[in-house]
Amino acid sequence: MKNSRREFIKKSAMSSAGLYFGALGFSAQSYRKIIGANDRVRVGVVGFSDRHRSSHVPSFMNHYKELNFDVVGVSDIWKKRREEGSALWKEKMQHDVVAYRNNEEMYNSKTVDAVFMSTADFQHPLHTAEAVRAGCDVYAEKPFAETMEDSRAALKAVKETGKIVQIGSQRRSGNNYKAAAEYVQSGKFGNISMVELTWNVNQPGRWRRTSLVPQLKEEDTDWKRYLLNRPYEPFNARHYLEFRLFWPYSSGMPGQWMSHQIDTVHWFSGLKHPKSVVANGGVYVWKDGRKNWDTTTAVFEYGDDSNEKNFQVIFSSRMHNGDDDPSEIYYSNGGELNLITNKVSPRGGLTAKQAAAMDMKANLLPEYSLPDEVEKVVASANTGGDALTSSHVRNWMECVRSRKQPHAPVEAGYSHAIATIMTNAAIHTGGKATFDEATQEVMVDGKAFKY
């Protein structure tokens, strides 16, 4: 009787779990393969950054109870930030959260199954590779990489380990972007002829950390660990905390902003990278010692060797005039797909009068409204935050459970990294950057671009 009762309880529990995971889109077979299906997924934090604090934390809090996740450790080489991170997560989780001096300490503890990773731009690929080889799934902030050498190393590590990696390109979790991708890929839009991407702000303090810089002392961090594979230089608090303003620690605008927008070009078109890139710009306004431009225009050509479906992409960005309202507009001969208004319209399309002059037929797209930007967010903790990032983080958490590929897999990051590195190569050389498929190198004037 005892054995029969025990077997009944076991089957009932499996049945209930099957119903729950079925609601998430998991089959009974995939449920059996879930790692730690009956345990919490233990999460570590690699780099307690502003991005992590403002976006990852509230996003995680929206979903962790339902999906049975927990935060158990924070790794940061700066004493101040690891202590702040440990304290914040202790308050959120209502239990102690260990503060680790570096990633090696955290991984050697064997206490984490997955990590949020939001360190300096140039560190992303090496920290991603380190995490997956330590057996962890990763939510990795963009840009995926700033050099092809680092990008190839990270891609290789992820593919060899089979770990779940979600790139922080959160547009891929937006309903409007999903619908736009389906619309373009269906052929209804016609061939893309041009794409305009803009991202303008008027923020002298953007990427500056004026109050923090005086607080950072070399003895309170690990400068050599910070540099990783970048050339050695004496300790520099600005390069540590304001890395987005300085190459080779970041490409600035291309890596931070363009990487989001160019990802949609790859997604919608199915193309993996540009054919060529040229760029122009400079530091025109904010003369504060930065090296990365405050004004950028980059022009891309996309297409294949047949040249039948080639199109141009223009990315323009300035940091001294703008409202921080990014725009993406796709054009075809029949009209436009506008991701500011979330509408497809015949605006600019070939009218009957225009077509008649060449004995052609009109080509005008029908009006079409894209759905809401994001799915309804399950806000179990009512924590707020960015709904799009919350949806993206949830997708990663579900995929850690199901072992399915997330909305922005590692290949998406590798592709946007190629475009970012090509842009940076054009910026730093003044030449025309191309991509060598055989060597997987960004080329300028017949030479591979190196920092």
TORDOGU-408241 format. One record per residue (C-alpha): x, y, z; residue in one letter. Coordinates in steps of 0.05 Angstrom, whole numbers, padded with zeros to 5 digits, always signed. Layout:
BEGIN
XYZA ...
***
This chain:
BEGIN
+00000+00000+00000M +00057+00048+00018K +00092+00034-00049N +00027+00044-00087S +00013+00109-00052R +00084+00134-00064R +00078+00117-00138E +00011+00152-00142F +00040+00216-00112I +00100+00213-00158K +00056+00206-00220K +00009+00261-00196S +00068+00308-00186A +00095+00292-00255M +00026+00303-00285S +00018+00371-00251S +00088+00392-00273A +00072+00370-00343G +00011+00414-00345L +00051+00474-00319Y +00108+00466-00368F +00059+00451-00423G +00031+00520-00413A +00101+00547-00424L +00105+00509-00490G +00146+00449-00465F +00129+00378-00483S +00129+00321-00433A +00192+00294-00466Q +00228+00361-00462S +00207+00367-00389Y +00245+00304-00372R +00308+00335-00402K +00303+00399-00363I +00365+00411-00321I +00345+00417-00248G +00271+00414-00263A +00256+00403-00190N +00309+00451-00165D +00320+00525-00167R +00365+00553-00221V +00421+00588-00183R +00442+00653-00216V +00507+00692-00209G +00521+00764-00229V +00583+00779-00270V +00594+00854-00263G +00547+00894-00218F +00537+00950-00269S +00486+01006-00278D +00454+00965-00333R +00446+00906-00287H +00418+00948-00231R +00367+00986-00273S +00345+00931-00322S +00366+00861-00303H +00345+00866-00231V +00272+00889-00242P +00265+00842-00301S +00288+00782-00261F +00243+00801-00203M +00183+00798-00250N +00193+00724-00264H +00239+00689-00214Y +00185+00660-00169K +00143+00632-00224E +00203+00601-00259L +00239+00580-00195N +00304+00620-00202F +00348+00649-00148D +00408+00697-00144V +00464+00668-00101V +00528+00707-00119G +00556+00772-00145V +00625+00776-00177S +00658+00844-00187D +00731+00862-00183I +00716+00929-00151W +00703+00922-00077K +00651+00977-00075K +00607+00947-00129R +00610+00875-00106R +00589+00896-00036E +00533+00939-00064E +00511+00882-00109G +00512+00831-00053S +00472+00877-00008A +00420+00893-00061L +00408+00821-00079W +00406+00800-00006K +00350+00849+00004E +00314+00824-00058K +00323+00749-00045M +00317+00752+00030Q +00379+00709+00041H +00454+00719+00039D +00485+00730-00030V +00560+00717-00033V +00606+00772-00058A +00662+00743-00100Y +00727+00781-00116R +00728+00753-00188N +00694+00705-00235N +00744+00649-00221E +00725+00649-00147E +00651+00646-00164M +00657+00590-00215Y +00704+00549-00170N +00650+00552-00116S +00606+00508-00160K +00545+00545-00135T +00518+00578-00200V +00481+00549-00259D +00471+00613-00299A +00497+00684-00300V +00477+00755-00318F +00537+00786-00353M +00543+00862-00360S +00616+00880-00356T +00655+00929-00400A +00641+00923-00475D +00708+00892-00493F +00702+00840-00437Q +00635+00810-00461H +00662+00756-00508P +00717+00731-00460L +00670+00732-00400H +00617+00694-00441T +00668+00641-00462A +00692+00636-00390E +00621+00627-00364A +00599+00573-00413V +00663+00534-00403R +00649+00537-00328A +00582+00503-00343G +00537+00564-00339C +00482+00591-00384D +00490+00665-00399V +00449+00728-00409Y +00502+00769-00444A +00496+00843-00455E +00513+00872-00523K +00556+00886-00560P +00576+00813-00567F +00648+00831-00584A +00692+00889-00607E +00745+00847-00644T +00737+00788-00690M +00789+00747-00651E +00747+00754-00587D +00682+00743-00625S +00707+00678-00656R +00732+00653-00589A +00665+00665-00555A +00625+00634-00611L +00669+00572-00610K +00661+00564-00535A +00585+00570-00537V +00578+00521-00595K +00625+00470-00563E +00590+00472-00495T +00519+00476-00520G +00500+00525-00465K +00441+00573-00471I +00464+00643-00487V +00416+00701-00496Q +00446+00764-00527I +00417+00827-00497G +00386+00849-00563S +00317+00857-00532Q +00283+00880-00596R +00279+00806-00614R +00228+00797-00557S +00182+00853-00582G +00117+00835-00616N +00124+00893-00665N +00193+00870-00687Y +00171+00798-00693K +00113+00819-00737A +00158+00864-00778A +00207+00807-00789A +00150+00761-00812E +00122+00814-00858Y +00189+00827-00893V +00207+00754-00897Q +00138+00737-00927S +00155+00779-00988G +00095+00825-00978K +00141+00885-00967F +00180+00873-01030G +00255+00879-01034N +00287+00925-00982I +00318+00983-01019S +00343+01025-00961M +00342+01028-00885V +00351+01091-00843E +00374+01081-00770L +00381+01141-00724T +00396+01149-00649W +00405+01220-00625N +00411+01247-00554V +00432+01312-00521N +00466+01286-00459Q +00535+01311-00440P +00534+01263-00381G +00519+01201-00424R +00571+01148-00407W +00607+01196-00359R +00616+01175-00286R +00641+01240-00256T +00621+01225-00185S +00647+01153-00186L +00715+01165-00219V +00746+01197-00156P +00721+01139-00114Q +00757+01085-00153L +00826+01070-00126K +00873+01019-00157E +00882+00982-00091E +00806+00969-00088D +00803+00933-00154T +00843+00887-00200D +00868+00929-00258W +00904+00871-00293K +00840+00829-00292R +00803+00888-00319Y +00849+00895-00379L +00843+00821-00398L +00875+00816-00467N +00880+00891-00481R +00950+00922-00482P +00976+00941-00413Y +00972+01013-00392E +00978+01046-00323P +00915+01048-00281F +00863+01096-00308N +00798+01105-00270A +00764+01138-00330R +00782+01080-00376H +00753+01033-00323Y +00687+01070-00308L +00677+01110-00372E +00701+01055-00419F +00648+01070-00471R +00685+01134-00488L +00752+01101-00501F +00777+01052-00554W +00801+00995-00547P +00753+00984-00489Y +00691+01002-00530S +00672+01026-00599S +00622+01074-00568G +00562+01089-00612M +00570+01028-00658P +00575+00978-00602G +00525+01010-00554Q +00470+01035-00601W +00480+01012-00672M +00488+00939-00650S +00414+00939-00629H +00389+00970-00694Q +00434+00933-00743I +00411+00868-00711D +00341+00880-00739T +00371+00888-00809V +00403+00819-00804H +00340+00789-00774W +00291+00817-00825F +00335+00806-00886S +00366+00739-00867G +00435+00768-00883L +00492+00755-00834K +00533+00818-00844H +00546+00877-00890P +00585+00873-00954K +00620+00939-00939S +00621+00998-00891V +00647+01069-00894V +00642+01120-00838A +00651+01194-00822N +00647+01235-00759G +00687+01259-00699G +00686+01290-00630V +00652+01356-00649Y +00621+01380-00583V +00642+01344-00519W +00717+01360-00514K +00727+01321-00449D +00784+01275-00469G +00741+01221-00500R +00768+01183-00560K +00703+01153-00587N +00663+01200-00631W +00603+01240-00608D +00578+01246-00680T +00576+01186-00727T +00549+01169-00796T +00562+01100-00825A +00538+01075-00893V +00531+01001-00906F +00518+00959-00968E +00481+00894-00958Y +00466+00840-01009G +00495+00780-01044D +00543+00769-01102D +00486+00771-01152S +00473+00845-01135N +00399+00832-01149E +00374+00848-01079K +00427+00896-01054N +00407+00954-01009F +00437+01010-00968Q +00434+01022-00893V +00451+01089-00862I +00465+01095-00787F +00471+01165-00759S +00479+01185-00687S +00497+01248-00648R +00504+01260-00573M +00493+01336-00573H +00423+01345-00602N +00366+01296-00598G +00310+01267-00556D +00336+01195-00544D +00280+01167-00587D +00314+01117-00635P +00283+01107-00704S +00285+01051-00755E +00252+01060-00823I +00254+01007-00878Y +00240+01027-00950Y +00218+00989-01011S +00192+01011-01079N +00122+01004-01051G +00127+01044-00987G +00157+01041-00918E +00158+01000-00854L +00164+01050-00797N +00184+01024-00729L +00173+01092-00697I +00098+01090-00714T +00095+01014-00718N +00060+01019-00785K +00070+00996-00857V +00045+01048-00906S +00048+01065-00981P +00085+01130-00964R +00136+01143-01018G +00114+01083-01060G +00106+01082-01135L +00040+01116-01152T -00001+01104-01215A +00018+01173-01243K +00092+01160-01232Q +00088+01090-01260A +00049+01111-01323A +00108+01152-01348A +00147+01087-01355M +00087+01044-01376D +00090+01009-01309M +00038+00991-01257K +00031+01026-01190A +00065+00993-01131N +00034+01016-01065L +00035+00976-01000L -00031+00969-00963P -00036+01002-00894E -00017+00954-00839Y -00008+00964-00764S +00042+00923-00726L +00019+00893-00659P +00037+00919-00591D +00110+00927-00575E +00114+00872-00523V +00074+00815-00495E +00039+00825-00429K +00093+00821-00375V +00080+00776-00315V +00098+00824-00259A +00091+00778-00200S +00133+00825-00157A +00106+00889-00188N +00177+00912-00196T +00168+00955-00258G +00228+00965-00303G +00233+00962-00378D +00178+00916-00406A +00218+00897-00468L +00279+00876-00428T +00233+00840-00379S +00203+00799-00436S +00273+00784-00462H +00299+00762-00394V +00238+00718-00385R +00252+00685-00452N +00323+00669-00429W +00298+00640-00363M +00247+00596-00399E +00301+00572-00447C +00348+00555-00389V +00292+00509-00366R +00271+00481-00434S +00340+00480-00468R +00309+00512-00529K +00346+00568-00566Q +00327+00638-00542P +00302+00696-00585H +00372+00725-00592A +00420+00666-00597P +00495+00671-00600V +00494+00673-00677E +00455+00739-00674A +00509+00768-00630G +00564+00744-00676Y +00530+00777-00735S +00520+00844-00702H +00592+00841-00678A +00616+00836-00750I +00577+00898-00769A +00602+00935-00707T +00674+00916-00719I +00669+00935-00793M +00642+01003-00772T +00697+01013-00722N +00749+00992-00773A +00723+01045-00821A +00723+01097-00765I +00795+01083-00745H +00826+01075-00814T +00784+01122-00856G +00779+01065-00907G +00725+01020-00934K +00715+00958-00890A +00696+00891-00920T +00690+00820-00892F +00730+00759-00912D +00684+00698-00906E +00742+00649-00910A +00783+00678-00853T +00724+00710-00816Q +00764+00775-00812E +00745+00847-00822V +00789+00875-00877M +00812+00946-00896V +00859+00956-00955D +00874+00882-00958G +00894+00877-00885K +00856+00848-00825A +00834+00903-00776F +00869+00898-00709K +00865+00945-00650Y 
***
